Amino acid sequence: MIAVVDDVWKQFQLRENRANGISKILNTILSRNGPHREKEFWALREISFSIKENESFGIIGVNGSGKSTMLKLLTGTMRPTRGKISVKGRKSSLIELGAGFHPDFSGRENVYLNGMILGLSRHDVRLKFDDIVAFAELEEFIDVPVKYYSSGMYARLGFSVAIAVEPDVLIIDEILAVGDIGFKAKCMAKITEMQRSGVAVILVAHGMGDVERVCDRAMWIDHGQMMAYGAEKDVADQYTRFLGIASPVDLIKTAPVQVSPQVLL
């Protein structure tokens, strides 16, 4: 197995009151129960699954279900409160728009910055630079500060760097939802190509469209708990019934298409 998640729980502390100074003192005095305390919130509970080499695995669920938290645990940017996670090989992820980019740096500078964050040497980035920019289709804007990029341009550059790492495991959040239809199709074709070369893919999505096209197996999370786990079609059927939609095809048809401009804002 290239990834194993064993009985993982993740807890956050939620503060009911973030007031400071005089406001905090007044709230304490006026409150019958004294100062507000932090509340425990379990974002994930009892999550266990495994992913094989060369497998594509989907994680689905509505907003706030715990999908992105699970991805952050898989990438190592968070640690579980309980349980164990093991991921073998080189990981590359695209889980947050603009993550690893500095807004005041140019696209060129950010390719080097993000590439090195993902584990490439400066020499490796230099060798791959032209291919990264060409895949992102941003040659004209590569020396412009990325703070002037549209969300779609951010996604293009981020995805291009992520695949250039040549990972053993590619982890993708719904970040590609902000891209235009043509570039998204290009990304999906690249993901399929990487699968054939042996890369394991972990994909998060609201709906089943991308999961159906890419994934072999899937997991449905709701309110931090696993609702279904297994073959993609079986999980898709359960999830779409839960949403009250007749079939995965209907879900794809009813999902809004988001298109970002291809020029600078």
DOLO-84708 format. One line per 8 residues: number of its first residue (from 1); their letters; for each residue x, y, z of N, C-alpha, C, O, CB. Coordinates in steps of 0.05 Angstrom, whole numbers. Glycine has a CB too. Layout:
N
NUM = A = X:Y:Z:X:Y:Z:X:Y:Z:X:Y:Z:X:Y:Z; ...
This chain:
265
1 = MIAVVDDV = 17:-24:0:0:0:0:18:25:0:37:27:15:-19:0:25; 10:44:-16:26:69:-17:16:89:4:31:107:12:25:81:-45; -9:86:13:-19:104:34:-38:87:52:-55:73:43:-34:128:22; -34:91:79:-51:77:98:-60:97:119:-43:110:131:-36:53:111; -86:99:123:-98:116:144:-111:98:164:-130:84:157:-118:137:132; -101:98:189:-110:79:209:-123:93:233:-110:105:249:-87:62:218; -150:91:234:-166:101:256:-158:130:263:-151:136:286:-162:84:281; -160:148:243:-152:176:247:-175:193:257:-197:193:247:-141:187:220
9 = WKQFQLRE = -168:209:277:-186:230:288:-171:256:287:-147:257:291:-195:223:317; -186:278:282:-174:305:282:-192:324:297:-216:327:290:-169:315:253; -181:336:318:-196:355:334:-185:383:331:-161:387:329:-195:346:364; -204:402:331:-197:431:332:-209:443:357:-230:434:367:-206:445:306; -197:465:366:-208:480:388:-222:505:377:-208:522:364:-186:488:409; -247:509:381:-262:532:371:-268:551:393:-279:544:414:-288:523:357; -259:576:389:-264:596:410:-291:610:404:-297:618:382:-242:618:410; -308:611:424:-334:623:422:-332:654:421:-349:667:408:-352:615:445
17 = NRANGISK = -312:665:433:-309:694:435:-280:702:430:-262:693:444:-318:704:463; -276:719:409:-249:728:402:-244:757:410:-225:769:400:-245:724:373; -261:768:427:-259:796:436:-232:800:450:-222:782:464:-282:804:453; -222:825:448:-197:832:462:-201:857:479:-221:871:476:-175:837:441; -183:862:497:-182:887:512:-207:891:529:-216:873:543:-178:910:494; -218:916:527:-241:923:543:-265:906:536:-280:898:554:-248:953:538; -269:899:511:-292:882:503:-290:855:516:-311:845:525:-292:879:473; -266:844:519:-263:818:531:-270:820:561:-283:802:572:-235:808:527
25 = ILNTILSR = -261:842:574:-267:845:603:-297:848:608:-308:836:626:-252:870:614; -310:865:590:-339:869:593:-354:843:589:-373:837:603:-349:890:574; -346:827:568:-359:802:563:-357:783:587:-375:768:593:-348:789:538; -333:783:599:-329:766:623:-346:774:646:-358:757:659:-299:767:631; -348:801:651:-364:811:673:-394:805:669:-408:798:687:-360:841:677; -403:810:644:-432:807:638:-441:778:635:-465:772:637:-438:823:613; -422:761:629:-430:733:624:-435:719:651:-419:720:670:-408:718:609; -458:705:653:-465:690:677:-446:667:681:-441:659:704:-493:680:675
33 = NGPHREKE = -435:657:660:-418:633:663:-388:640:662:-372:622:659:-424:614:640; -382:665:666:-354:673:665:-343:675:637:-359:677:618:-337:653:681; -317:676:633:-306:679:606:-313:655:588:-315:633:597:-275:682:608; -316:662:562:-322:641:543:-299:622:541:-276:630:542:-330:653:515; -305:597:537:-284:577:535:-283:565:507:-301:568:491:-288:554:555; -261:552:501:-258:538:476:-275:513:475:-278:499:495:-228:532:471; -286:508:452:-302:484:448:-287:464:431:-272:472:412:-329:491:435; -290:439:437:-277:418:422:-294:412:397:-319:409:399:-273:393:439
41 = FWALREIS = -281:410:374:-294:403:349:-279:381:335:-255:384:329:-297:428:331; -292:359:331:-279:336:317:-285:338:287:-307:333:279:-289:309:329; -265:346:272:-268:349:243:-268:322:229:-281:318:208:-246:366:231; -254:302:241:-254:275:231:-255:255:254:-244:260:275:-228:270:214; -269:233:249:-272:213:270:-271:185:258:-286:179:239:-298:217:286; -254:168:268:-253:140:261:-250:135:231:-264:119:219:-277:126:271; -231:149:218:-227:146:190:-204:126:184:-182:130:194:-220:173:177; -210:105:169:-190:85:162:-194:78:132:-217:72:124:-193:60:180
49 = FSIKENES = -173:79:117:-174:69:89:-145:65:80:-126:74:93:-189:89:71; -142:52:57:-115:48:45:-117:53:15:-138:51:3:-105:20:51; -94:60:4:-92:66:-25:-69:49:-36:-47:50:-26:-89:96:-31; -74:35:-58:-53:19:-70:-36:35:-90:-44:57:-99:-66:-5:-85; -13:25:-96:4:37:-117:-12:36:-143:-27:17:-149:31:22:-120; -9:57:-159:-22:60:-185:-53:64:-183:-66:63:-204:-17:35:-202; -63:68:-159:-92:71:-156:-100:100:-155:-85:117:-146:-102:56:-131; -124:106:-164:-136:133:-161:-159:131:-141:-176:114:-144:-145:144:-189
57 = FGIIGVNG = -158:149:-122:-177:147:-99:-191:174:-96:-178:195:-95:-162:140:-73; -217:174:-95:-233:198:-92:-243:202:-64:-251:182:-51:-255:199:-112; -244:227:-55:-256:233:-29:-278:254:-35:-272:276:-44:-235:244:-8; -303:247:-29:-325:264:-35:-341:271:-10:-339:259:11:-344:250:-56; -357:292:-13:-374:302:9:-381:331:5:-368:345:-11:-360:297:35; -400:340:19:-409:368:17:-389:386:31:-370:376:45:-437:372:29; -392:412:29:-374:431:43:-375:426:73:-396:422:84:-382:460:36; -352:427:85:-351:424:114:-351:396:124:-354:391:148:-373:439:127
65 = SGKSTMLK = -350:377:106:-351:349:114:-325:337:125:-326:317:138:-360:332:91; -303:351:120:-277:342:130:-258:333:108:-236:323:114:-281:319:148; -265:337:83:-249:328:60:-221:342:60:-201:329:59:-263:334:34; -222:369:61:-196:384:60:-179:378:84:-154:378:82:-202:414:57; -191:374:107:-176:367:131:-162:341:127:-138:337:134:-194:365:156; -175:322:114:-163:296:108:-139:299:90:-119:286:94:-184:276:96; -142:316:70:-120:320:51:-96:333:65:-73:325:60:-129:338:28; -101:352:83:-79:364:97:-64:345:115:-40:347:119:-89:388:114
73 = LLTGTMRP = -79:325:126:-66:304:141:-49:286:123:-27:278:131:-87:288:156; -59:281:99:-44:264:81:-19:277:71:1:264:67:-62:256:57; -20:304:67:4:318:58:24:323:80:47:330:75:-4:344:45; 15:321:105:33:325:127:33:354:138:48:360:156:61:318:120; 16:371:127:14:398:137:-1:400:164:0:420:178:1:417:117; -16:379:170:-29:375:196:-22:347:206:-15:329:191:-60:379:194; -24:344:233:-21:318:245:-47:309:258:-61:326:269:3:318:265; -53:283:257:-78:274:269:-77:276:299:-55:273:312:-83:245:261
81 = TRGKISVK = -100:280:312:-102:280:341:-99:252:351:-86:247:372:-128:292:350; -110:233:337:-107:204:343:-103:189:317:-109:199:295:-132:193:358; -92:165:319:-89:148:296:-62:153:281:-46:170:289:-111:153:277; -58:138:260:-33:139:245:-38:142:215:-58:132:204:-16:114:250; -20:156:201:-21:159:172:7:153:161:27:163:171:-31:188:164; 7:137:140:33:131:127:29:134:97:11:123:85:42:101:134; 46:151:85:46:155:56:75:151:46:93:165:55:35:184:49; 79:133:28:105:127:17:111:144:-8:93:153:-22:107:97:10
89 = GRKSSLIE = 137:148:-13:145:161:-37:143:191:-36:136:203:-15:130:151:-60; 148:203:-59:147:233:-61:118:242:-65:104:232:-83:164:243:-85; 110:261:-49:83:272:-51:83:299:-64:102:315:-60:70:274:-23; 63:304:-80:59:331:-92:30:338:-89:13:321:-94:68:333:-122; 24:362:-80:-4:369:-74:-12:396:-85:5:414:-88:-9:368:-44; -37:398:-90:-49:424:-98:-76:425:-83:-97:417:-92:-54:425:-130; -74:436:-58:-97:435:-41:-108:463:-32:-128:465:-18:-91:420:-16; -94:484:-41:-103:511:-33:-93:531:-54:-69:531:-60:-93:518:-5
97 = LGAGFHPD = -111:547:-64:-104:566:-85:-83:585:-76:-86:600:-56:-129:582:-94; -60:586:-90:-38:604:-83:-20:594:-62:-1:609:-54:-50:630:-74; -24:570:-51:-7:559:-30:22:556:-42:25:545:-63:-17:532:-20; 41:566:-27:69:565:-36:77:588:-54:100:589:-63:74:539:-49; 58:605:-61:64:628:-78:66:654:-61:52:657:-42:43:632:-100; 85:671:-69:87:698:-56:74:718:-75:83:720:-98:117:705:-49; 54:733:-66:40:751:-85:56:772:-98:50:781:-120:17:764:-71; 78:781:-85:95:802:-97:116:791:-116:129:807:-129:108:818:-75
105 = FSGRENVY = 120:765:-116:139:753:-134:126:748:-161:102:745:-164:151:727:-122; 143:748:-182:133:742:-209:126:712:-211:133:696:-194:154:750:-230; 113:706:-233:107:677:-238:133:661:-240:134:639:-229:91:674:-264; 153:672:-253:179:659:-255:191:653:-227:200:631:-222:198:676:-272; 191:673:-210:203:670:-183:187:650:-167:198:634:-152:204:697:-169; 160:650:-171:144:632:-156:146:603:-166:142:584:-150:115:640:-157; 153:599:-191:158:572:-201:181:560:-185:180:537:-177:163:572:-231; 202:576:-182:226:566:-168:219:562:-138:227:542:-126:249:587:-170
113 = LNGMILGL = 204:581:-126:198:580:-98:180:555:-92:187:539:-74:183:605:-89; 159:552:-108:140:530:-103:153:503:-110:149:483:-96:115:534:-120; 169:502:-131:183:477:-138:201:468:-117:203:444:-111:198:481:-164; 216:487:-104:234:479:-83:220:471:-58:229:454:-43:254:502:-77; 197:484:-52:180:476:-30:171:447:-33:169:432:-13:155:495:-27; 165:440:-58:155:412:-63:178:392:-66:173:368:-70:139:412:-89; 203:401:-62:225:382:-61:244:382:-84:263:366:-84:214:355:-58; 240:398:-104:258:400:-127:282:417:-120:280:436:-104:244:411:-152
121 = SRHDVRLK = 305:411:-132:328:429:-129:326:452:-148:310:451:-167:355:413:-133; 341:473:-144:340:496:-162:348:487:-190:337:497:-210:359:518:-152; 367:469:-192:376:459:-218:353:444:-232:349:447:-256:401:440:-215; 339:427:-217:316:412:-228:295:431:-238:283:427:-260:304:394:-207; 289:452:-223:269:472:-232:277:485:-258:261:489:-276:263:493:-210; 303:492:-259:313:505:-283:310:487:-308:303:496:-329:343:512:-280; 315:461:-304:312:442:-327:283:439:-335:277:435:-359:324:415:-319; 265:441:-316:236:436:-321:221:462:-327:197:461:-334:224:422:-298
129 = FDDIVAFA = 234:485:-324:220:511:-324:204:515:-349:180:522:-348:240:533:-321; 216:511:-372:202:517:-398:177:499:-401:157:508:-410:221:512:-422; 179:474:-392:156:456:-394:134:464:-375:110:462:-382:165:427:-388; 142:474:-351:122:483:-332:106:506:-343:81:507:-341:136:491:-305; 120:526:-353:107:550:-364:90:544:-388:69:555:-392:128:572:-371; 101:526:-405:86:519:-430:60:504:-422:39:509:-435:103:501:-448; 61:486:-403:36:472:-395:16:491:-383:-8:489:-389:43:449:-375; 26:510:-368:8:530:-355:-3:551:-376:-22:565:-370:22:545:-333
137 = ELEEFIDV = 10:552:-399:3:571:-420:4:600:-410:-14:616:-415:-26:565:-430; 26:606:-395:29:632:-383:54:646:-392:65:663:-378:28:630:-353; 65:639:-415:90:651:-425:89:682:-425:108:695:-417:96:641:-453; 66:693:-433:63:722:-435:64:736:-408:70:760:-406:38:729:-450; 56:722:-387:53:734:-361:73:724:-340:70:730:-316:25:730:-351; 92:708:-348:109:694:-328:126:713:-312:135:706:-290:127:675:-342; 131:738:-322:148:757:-307:131:778:-293:141:799:-284:168:770:-325; 104:774:-292:86:792:-279:82:782:-250:79:758:-246:59:794:-294
145 = PVKYYSSG = 81:800:-230:75:791:-202:48:776:-202:29:784:-214:73:815:-183; 48:753:-187:24:736:-188:0:749:-173:-22:739:-176:30:709:-175; 4:770:-158:-19:784:-146:-38:795:-167:-61:801:-161:-9:806:-127; -28:798:-191:-45:807:-213:-58:784:-229:-72:789:-248:-29:825:-232; -52:760:-222:-63:737:-236:-92:732:-228:-101:739:-205:-46:711:-230; -108:722:-246:-135:713:-239:-133:686:-224:-111:674:-223:-152:709:-265; -155:677:-212:-154:652:-197:-148:629:-216:-135:609:-209:-181:647:-184; -157:631:-241:-152:610:-261:-122:608:-267:-111:586:-271:-167:614:-286
153 = MYARLGFS = -109:631:-269:-80:632:-275:-64:620:-251:-45:606:-255:-71:661:-281; -73:626:-227:-61:614:-203:-62:584:-205:-43:569:-201:-74:624:-177; -86:574:-211:-90:545:-213:-73:532:-234:-62:511:-230:-120:539:-218; -71:546:-257:-54:535:-279:-25:532:-270:-13:511:-274:-55:554:-303; -14:553:-258:14:552:-250:18:532:-228:38:517:-228:23:580:-241; 0:532:-208:3:513:-186:2:484:-195:18:467:-187:-19:517:-166; -17:477:-213:-19:450:-223:6:443:-239:16:420:-237:-44:447:-240; 15:461:-256:39:456:-273:63:449:-256:79:432:-263:44:480:-291
161 = VAIAVEPD = 67:464:-234:90:458:-217:86:432:-202:105:416:-200:94:481:-196; 61:426:-193:56:402:-178:62:377:-195:73:357:-184:27:401:-169; 55:377:-220:60:353:-237:90:351:-245:99:329:-251:42:353:-261; 104:374:-245:132:374:-253:149:360:-232:172:351:-239:142:402:-257; 139:357:-208:154:344:-187:158:314:-193:174:301:-180:140:348:-160; 141:303:-211:141:275:-218:137:258:-192:154:242:-184:168:267:-232; 114:262:-179:109:249:-153:101:220:-156:94:210:-177:87:264:-138; 103:206:-133:92:179:-131:62:181:-123:47:164:-130:108:163:-110
169 = VLIIDEIL = 56:203:-109:28:208:-100:21:237:-107:34:255:-98:25:202:-70; 0:241:-123:-10:267:-130:-36:272:-115:-55:257:-118:-14:271:-161; -36:294:-99:-60:300:-82:-72:326:-92:-59:347:-92:-52:301:-52; -97:325:-100:-110:349:-112:-137:354:-98:-154:337:-96:-114:344:-142; -140:379:-88:-166:388:-78:-182:399:-101:-174:397:-124:-162:409:-55; -205:411:-95:-223:421:-116:-212:447:-128:-228:462:-139:-250:425:-105; -187:451:-127:-174:475:-137:-179:479:-167:-180:501:-176:-144:474:-131; -181:457:-182:-185:459:-211:-213:469:-218:-218:475:-241:-180:432:-224
177 = AVGDIGFK = -230:472:-198:-257:482:-204:-256:511:-213:-275:521:-226:-275:480:-179; -234:525:-206:-232:554:-214:-221:557:-242:-222:579:-253:-215:569:-195; -211:536:-255:-200:538:-281:-220:538:-303:-243:530:-299:-180:516:-286; -212:545:-327:-230:544:-350:-234:516:-359:-217:498:-353:-220:562:-373; -254:511:-375:-262:483:-382:-239:471:-399:-233:447:-395:-288:484:-399; -227:486:-417:-206:475:-434:-182:466:-418:-171:444:-423:-198:495:-455; -173:482:-399:-150:475:-384:-156:452:-365:-139:435:-360:-140:500:-368; -180:452:-354:-188:430:-336:-186:403:-351:-177:383:-341:-216:434:-325
185 = AKCMAKIT = -196:403:-376:-195:379:-392:-166:370:-397:-159:347:-397:-209:383:-419; -149:390:-401:-120:385:-405:-108:372:-379:-92:354:-381:-105:411:-412; -116:383:-356:-107:372:-331:-116:343:-326:-101:326:-318:-116:390:-307; -141:338:-333:-152:311:-329:-137:291:-347:-132:269:-339:-182:311:-335; -131:300:-371:-116:283:-390:-88:277:-379:-78:255:-381:-114:296:-418; -76:297:-366:-49:294:-355:-50:275:-331:-33:258:-327:-37:321:-346; -71:277:-315:-75:260:-292:-78:231:-301:-66:213:-289:-99:268:-275; -93:226:-322:-96:200:-333:-69:188:-343:-63:165:-339:-116:200:-356
193 = EMQRSGVA = -54:206:-356:-27:197:-365:-9:190:-342:6:170:-343:-14:220:-381; -10:205:-320:6:199:-296:-3:173:-283:14:158:-274:4:222:-276; -29:168:-283:-39:143:-273:-27:119:-287:-19:99:-275:-70:142:-274; -26:121:-314:-16:99:-330:14:95:-325:24:73:-329:-21:105:-360; 28:116:-316:56:113:-311:61:104:-282:84:101:-274:71:139:-316; 40:99:-266:43:87:-240:39:106:-217:43:99:-194:69:76:-238; 30:131:-222:26:151:-200:-1:146:-187:-21:142:-200:28:180:-211; -1:145:-160:-26:144:-145:-38:172:-143:-23:191:-138:-21:131:-117
201 = VILVAHGM = -64:174:-148:-77:200:-148:-99:200:-126:-115:182:-124:-89:207:-175; -99:222:-110:-120:226:-90:-134:251:-97:-122:273:-98:-108:227:-60; -160:249:-103:-175:272:-113:-199:278:-95:-214:260:-88:-184:267:-142; -202:303:-88:-225:312:-72:-245:326:-89:-237:342:-107:-216:330:-48; -271:321:-85:-291:335:-101:-318:336:-86:-323:320:-69:-295:320:-128; -334:356:-94:-362:358:-84:-379:337:-98:-393:321:-86:-373:387:-88; -377:338:-125:-394:321:-141:-378:298:-152:-354:295:-146:-407:337:-164; -391:281:-167:-380:256:-176:-368:257:-204:-355:237:-212:-400:235:-175
209 = GDVERVCD = -371:279:-218:-361:280:-246:-332:272:-249:-326:253:-263:-366:307:-257; -314:287:-236:-285:282:-238:-278:255:-226:-261:241:-236:-269:305:-225; -291:249:-203:-285:224:-190:-292:200:-208:-277:181:-209:-301:222:-163; -315:202:-221:-322:180:-240:-303:177:-263:-298:154:-271:-350:185:-250; -293:199:-273:-275:198:-295:-247:188:-288:-234:175:-304:-272:225:-308; -238:192:-263:-211:187:-256:-207:164:-236:-188:149:-239:-199:212:-244; -225:161:-217:-220:144:-194:-229:115:-197:-250:109:-209:-232:156:-170; -214:97:-184:-221:69:-182:-239:64:-158:-258:49:-159:-196:51:-181
217 = RAMWIDHG = -231:76:-136:-246:73:-111:-250:101:-99:-238:120:-107:-231:54:-91; -268:102:-79:-275:128:-67:-285:124:-39:-291:102:-30:-297:142:-84; -285:147:-25:-295:148:3:-313:173:5:-306:194:-5:-272:149:24; -336:169:18:-354:191:23:-353:198:52:-357:181:70:-383:184:14; -347:224:58:-346:234:86:-369:253:90:-375:270:73:-318:247:92; -381:251:113:-402:271:121:-399:277:150:-399:259:167:-431:261:114; -397:303:157:-393:311:185:-370:296:198:-372:288:222:-419:307:201; -349:292:183:-324:281:194:-324:250:197:-305:239:206:-320:292:220
225 = QMMAYGAE = -346:237:188:-347:208:190:-349:195:163:-362:206:145:-370:200:208; -338:172:161:-340:157:136:-368:145:132:-377:130:150:-319:135:135; -381:152:110:-407:142:105:-407:118:85:-424:100:87:-425:164:93; -387:118:67:-384:96:48:-356:95:38:-342:115:37:-404:100:24; -347:71:31:-319:67:23:-318:42:6:-327:20:14:-300:64:48; -307:44:-18:-305:21:-35:-303:29:-65:-292:50:-71:-329:3:-31; -314:12:-82:-314:17:-111:-327:44:-117:-347:51:-105:-327:-5:-126; -315:59:-135:-325:86:-142:-355:86:-148:-369:103:-138:-310:97:-165
233 = KDVADQYT = -364:67:-164:-392:67:-172:-411:63:-148:-432:76:-146:-397:45:-193; -403:45:-130:-420:39:-107:-422:64:-89:-443:71:-79:-409:16:-91; -399:77:-84:-399:101:-68:-415:123:-81:-429:138:-68:-370:110:-62; -412:126:-108:-426:146:-123:-456:143:-120:-471:162:-117:-418:146:-152; -465:118:-122:-494:113:-120:-505:121:-92:-526:133:-90:-500:83:-125; -490:114:-71:-499:121:-44:-499:151:-40:-517:162:-28:-481:107:-23; -478:164:-50:-476:193:-46:-497:208:-61:-509:227:-50:-448:203:-56; -503:201:-86:-523:215:-101:-551:210:-90:-568:227:-91:-522:206:-131
241 = RFLGIASP = -556:186:-79:-582:181:-66:-585:199:-42:-606:209:-36:-584:151:-58; -563:202:-27:-563:220:-4:-570:248:-11:-584:262:3:-536:218:11; -559:257:-34:-564:284:-43:-592:287:-55:-601:310:-61:-543:293:-64; -606:265:-60:-632:267:-71:-632:270:-101:-652:281:-112:-648:289:-59; -611:262:-114:-609:264:-143:-610:235:-154:-598:217:-143:-583:278:-152; -624:232:-176:-630:206:-187:-605:190:-194:-604:165:-189:-647:208:-210; -585:203:-205:-561:188:-214:-537:206:-215:-541:231:-215:-566:175:-242; -513:195:-216:-489:212:-219:-490:230:-244:-479:252:-243:-465:195:-220
249 = VDLIKTAP = -502:220:-265:-504:236:-289:-520:262:-284:-513:283:-293:-517:221:-312; -542:259:-269:-558:282:-262:-542:302:-245:-545:326:-248:-584:274:-247; -526:291:-227:-509:308:-210:-490:324:-227:-486:348:-221:-494:291:-190; -478:312:-247:-459:326:-265:-474:348:-280:-464:370:-283:-446:306:-284; -498:342:-290:-513:361:-305:-522:385:-289:-523:407:-299:-538:348:-317; -528:381:-263:-538:403:-247:-515:419:-234:-520:440:-223:-556:392:-226; -490:409:-235:-468:423:-223:-461:448:-239:-459:446:-264:-443:405:-220; -458:471:-226:-451:495:-241:-423:494:-252:-405:482:-240:-454:520:-223
257 = VQVSPQVL = -419:505:-276:-393:506:-288:-381:534:-283:-393:554:-289:-394:501:-319; -357:534:-271:-344:559:-264:-322:564:-284:-304:547:-289:-333:558:-236; -322:587:-297:-302:593:-317:-288:618:-308:-301:639:-303:-314:597:-345; -261:618:-307:-245:641:-299:-234:654:-324:-229:640:-344:-223:633:-280; -230:680:-324:-219:694:-347:-191:685:-353:-176:677:-334:-220:724:-343; -183:686:-377:-156:678:-385:-136:701:-387:-114:698:-397:-157:663:-412; -145:724:-379:-128:748:-380:-125:759:-352:-139:751:-334:-139:769:-399; -106:777:-349:-102:790:-324:-126:807:-316:-138:820:-334:-77:807:-324
265 = L = -133:808:-290:-155:825:-282:-146:854:-281:-162:872:-274:-165:816:-253
